[in-house]
Amino acid sequence: MRYILAAAAALSMTLVTAQPAHAQFGGLERTEVKEGYQIKAGEANILVFRPNVRVGAQTTGGMHEPNAEWTETAKANLIGAMQEMHGANGIELVMVPDQEGEMGDVVESYTALFGTVASAVLTHKMTYGNRLPTKKDRFDWTLGEGAAQLKELGGDYGLFFYTYDSYGSTGRKVIQGLALVLGGGLVPSGVHMGYAGLVDLNTGDLVWLNVDTSMGGDPRTVEGAQKRVAQLMEEFPLKAAGEPGEDPEGVVIVVPPATAEDGTLLPADKEGDEPASEATDEEDAE
Amino acid sequence: MRSLLATAGAVVALACAPAVQAGDKANRAEYPVFTGAYEPEDVDERGLWESFDEVERKVATSKDLIRDEGINQYMKDVLCRSVGDDRCNATRIYVVRNNAFNASMAPNGMMMVNSGLLLRMRNEAELASVLGHEFSHFEQRHSLQLFKRLRSGSDIASIVSVVVGVPLGAFFLLDVFSFNRDMEKEADVASADYLAASPYASRAAADIWVRLIDEDDARAEERNRRKRGRSTGWFASHPAPLARSEYLARATADHADDGDYGFERYGETMDPYLLTFFEDQLQRNDFAASKFILDQMGGDQWRPIHYVMQGELYRKRGLPRDLVTAEEAYRTAIEAGSTRPEAWRGLGLTLMRARNREQGAEALATYLELAPDAPDAPMMQMMIKGS
């Protein structure tokens, strides 16, 4: 038995070089948005939970070599680019600081739950040929209403994202070239993956999820990070147009009907409907 | 033969336990020179640290952590007494509820100790030797060394594979295993040096491995398979327990048997957790080994808690004759004055299973009186009603 295991171990090591080629030659790239979903109009804060950003190099043998400097730079660049992009749409990103005690537990639990739900979507919805019959035409995953606890942190939405970059080293590229020349097949050089998801904290629903296993843009540079964020935020729900507060909260302003000099009623003109929405606008501003 | 050795070791240990207090052992060695706490240096090391800092964040919020201040402070104290006050502050210890016999050290100074290891240690000196071993992985930067070795190995492997055209390059990775074993041995030897300089009895280090062989022998007999632990295989990550017990015994021979074993301190600290840890061990469905662990723990001084564990052990295997043994064990525990609700719970469930419903319901009712807020209370109430 031991020797069988040993053989299996030896075999598994030979696979070091045989990684999926999609990493470089165009792989899975999918986006799901809850049908017709829009970010609410008016002021919208999105909580950004501690992103998982990893940047390093891919060694000749295909190992990931983590690089602390690259990772830190990339993280800062990505967050900067994200703030810029969403800021332009009137959405504020709130970075969730490390939480202590009970809230720390809640954040940790929901971060883990998001990961589980997102991978269920990836497996059962985004992987064609493996889709669940009940989910084929639907995108209705949720983290449950308990997610509303997170609103305390100062936002109505929760954004989670992950990026993983392993830049092909010179040695890796040489191997890739050698393999092509010598007929060794396609040896991928470099891995660049990412995913991001948005949760509506009022309902707990996962409203948008984007997965890309061959991302562009080098997050170690500011420009690259902008390109990366644009790809990461593909098909991000639009913000609802118009005034905030779709359901006015019962503020009724009665405008005296316009009368002619002789006391007869004149037909109401269109402006008559407007003051109500202005009033709720003021309410929201408080 | 090994069982004999283990028993002999345990007896020696017991005899020495109360004799020596911490700090006054004869021929105590000096600690090896310590270069001081260090920060990651090159790109590789900074990268590894940063990755493991993220891992540590996850670990620190894990539901599997045992967060009680008492046991955590105790672990820190033992590490400090083992490796010295200069060294011990460079690391953080996390006690994880995991029934496997293991402890690990991350490159950034995060040490994890499994509850399955704590269940198997018989005294503080044994624990000190394990913590010293893990600490030495950190001090000697073993993770970084392994990372570099793996990298160069896989580099050569892939070049050879591509040039030759068949994946023969993997052979260049084979020495990673022996490289890792060498580092484990290095850590063992360093740990022996720490122990020699500490107030602890050096002899304890080898005892762990002798007992581990015996435990696996019990398992092997039950499962009718070949006994392990005597020879080191090609692909083993660690030297075989027999080899470890032998070189540790040699390394510690000069300092043997006049240090502190800390039986009582260890026993007192672990006592509140023993039953939980043992229940976790029972989840492994590994009867012979669990019985071995219990027998070692009880030694010749069985206390009520050990009888409760014995009841759990037999009840959970649940052969018809096991129910008789289990019932007797729980009753012994109760007669000996156990106040643990688990004793009545176990007794009740055993009786129910043996179709003695009336007495079973009575025992379960006593359980609920003692532990009205138990998470399984509604289920137990249902069983009482249904009887």
Chai-1 contact restraints between the chains, C-beta under 6 A:
chainA,res_idxA,chainB,res_idxB,connection_type,confidence,min_distance_angstrom,max_distance_angstrom,comment,restraint_id
A,A6,B,F235,contact,1.0,0.0,6.0,A-B,restraint_1
A,A9,B,F235,contact,1.0,0.0,6.0,A-B,restraint_2
A,A10,B,A170,contact,1.0,0.0,6.0,A-B,restraint_3
A,M13,B,A170,contact,1.0,0.0,6.0,A-B,restraint_4
A,M13,B,L173,contact,1.0,0.0,6.0,A-B,restraint_5
A,T14,B,P167,contact,1.0,0.0,6.0,A-B,restraint_6
A,T14,B,A170,contact,1.0,0.0,6.0,A-B,restraint_7
A,V16,B,S154,contact,1.0,0.0,6.0,A-B,restraint_8
A,T17,B,S158,contact,1.0,0.0,6.0,A-B,restraint_9
A,T17,B,S161,contact,1.0,0.0,6.0,A-B,restraint_10
A,T59,B,R151,contact,1.0,0.0,6.0,A-B,restraint_11
A,T60,B,D155,contact,1.0,0.0,6.0,A-B,restraint_12
A,T60,B,S158,contact,1.0,0.0,6.0,A-B,restraint_13
A,G61,B,S154,contact,1.0,0.0,6.0,A-B,restraint_14
A,G61,B,D155,contact,1.0,0.0,6.0,A-B,restraint_15
A,G61,B,A157,contact,1.0,0.0,6.0,A-B,restraint_16
A,G61,B,S158,contact,1.0,0.0,6.0,A-B,restraint_17
A,M63,B,R151,contact,1.0,0.0,6.0,A-B,restraint_18
A,M63,B,S154,contact,1.0,0.0,6.0,A-B,restraint_19
A,P66,B,G47,contact,1.0,0.0,6.0,A-B,restraint_20
A,P66,B,S51,contact,1.0,0.0,6.0,A-B,restraint_21
A,N67,B,G47,contact,1.0,0.0,6.0,A-B,restraint_22
A,A68,B,R46,contact,1.0,0.0,6.0,A-B,restraint_23
A,A68,B,G47,contact,1.0,0.0,6.0,A-B,restraint_24
A,A68,B,E50,contact,1.0,0.0,6.0,A-B,restraint_25
A,T71,B,E50,contact,1.0,0.0,6.0,A-B,restraint_26
A,E108,B,T61,contact,1.0,0.0,6.0,A-B,restraint_27
A,I175,B,S158,contact,1.0,0.0,6.0,A-B,restraint_28
A,I175,B,V162,contact,1.0,0.0,6.0,A-B,restraint_29
A,L178,B,V162,contact,1.0,0.0,6.0,A-B,restraint_30
A,A179,B,V162,contact,1.0,0.0,6.0,A-B,restraint_31
A,G184,B,V162,contact,1.0,0.0,6.0,A-B,restraint_32
